[in-house]
């Protein structure tokens, strides 16, 4: 039977019929008739498929031809613009490139089998880009629905691609495996890869946080020349959302700061009331009756908060109850001063007899030490100063610059000055000769190293809590200090946590 060739000037009139060919301007189209219900009849251009006897149809052909002819050519082809859109031949670096569809400056490739190598696909992108086209690639994924695959992934990302495959349900995993190699293509890396699902189209776009944007086939078809603007619009939307979130976060932070400031101001007010009236601060108020103590505390500027703690220790038959007041410049700082009021009781049978109270004012001295002013409060007597001590830790006398211990008489006059290295008493000559060595680790005068060899060995003995080695390394660790005070069963000064 002789084939019928029908000449047409509108591609939509090329309805596939048995042994019916169509002439569309200078091209001949062949009707492909499918007998099986799941196949769809369609057209194929003769020049692009070779000898008719060698022609074989497959499932993808309708999808491909539908896009090329029924959609692209019908919308932008000869009847609308005077130029055909399909099978456009271009040459680049002496290679012939047959572009599936061209609309103005957009070059579109349609791919169904997905078995083309990435090198081949990338070569098409490079060529089309070099020829001043915007290259698009559309993959046939009409076997899948986006809502059951890509949209099922909460936070789609290329970095987690293999994880998505492993952790996704079977259908989603199958889809991801199918596009795995395509995400490495230049089309995708430049945001020009489209997935044609049965329910919608998706453009993969690494520039976007979401990594893709959804569009219908109708939008793709009707808006081919403006799809780049869609990405710009999406990026601007993301920027607007980010800016809105930033402002909201900034507002929340400012609100948090205001609330914290109000709470802090209330805390300071309450603390002042507590200092003035609370029974916990009774010993503090009593200490302020002493002129020396009051002057020392008053000399510390910007003290906003005073924290109260208690500490009880039993040493043989003596019960010690310490009332500790830590002074803070703010609730976020470490204490700069500490006042300890320790009452001493003798345990006798079923009662305790009050003996006296030790009062200490403690503050930092240099990088490694503390300075302690000691007072005593005896029954029916005024509070008076009894000593000043320079220590690495409470009770561990040491100073290489000053006498480590000063003693005062009843009238608070200095009656003695004593020198200590690492809690071992030394005379003034030893202090003068050894202080520089302990600071620098070397002698600057000849003969002193030999003279004091044995004395130095003696000074460095007994370092169970590593206070000596910490001094030598300019870093007495918190752990060493905690161990030291735990062993002595004493309160660790200037250690009050700033938890209010």
Buried (B, 14 or more C-beta within 10 A) or exposed (E): EEEEEBEBEEBEEBEBEEEBBBBBEEBEBBBBBBEEEEBBBBBBBBEEBEEEEEEEBEBBBBBBBBBBBBBBBBBBBBBEEEEBBBBBEBEBEEEEBEBBBBBEEBBBBBBBEBEBEBEEBBBBBBBBBEBEBBBBBBBBBBEBBBEBBBBBBEEBEEEEBEEBBEEBEEBBBBBBEBBEBBBBBBBBBBBBBBBBBEBBBBBBBBEBEEBBBBBEBEBBBEEBEEBEEBBEEBBEEBEEEEEEEEEEEEEEEEEEEEEEEEEBEEBBEEBEEBBEEBEBBEBBEBBBEBEBBEEBBEEEEEBBBBBBBEBEBEEEEEBBBBBBBBBBBEBEEEBBBBBBBBBBBEEEEEEBEEEEBBBBBBBBBEEBBBBBBBBBBEEEEEBBBBBBBBBBBBEBBBBBEBBBBBBBEEEEEEEEEBBBBBBBEBEEEBBEBBBBBBEEEEBEEEEBEEBBEEBBEEBBEEBEBBBBBBBBEEEBBEEBBEBBBEEBEBBBBBBBEBEB
